[in-house]
Amino acid sequence: MLHSNVKINESGRLTFAELDTTELASKYGTPLMLLDSDRIKSNVKTYVNGMVEAFTPTSFPCYASKALSIKEI
């Protein structure tokens, strides 16, 4: 698979972040945009740690969003 959080479960269904995408589509409808908050948090932590190592411990990444402005993330 392209990402480690996308798999095929024992029933042969596609899962995303261990959630059955068929069940998600039934519950929320389609098209459905899925974001893995654990993956996002892990990537942010990696990025912040890299900034601290490359610059100073007080470095702080700022993110500007235009295309994906979801406040809950």
Buried (B, 14 or more C-beta within 10 A) or exposed (E): EEEEBBEEEEEEEBBBBEBBBEEBEEEEEEEEEEEBEEEEEEEEEEEEEEBEEEEEEEEEEEEEEEEEEEEEE
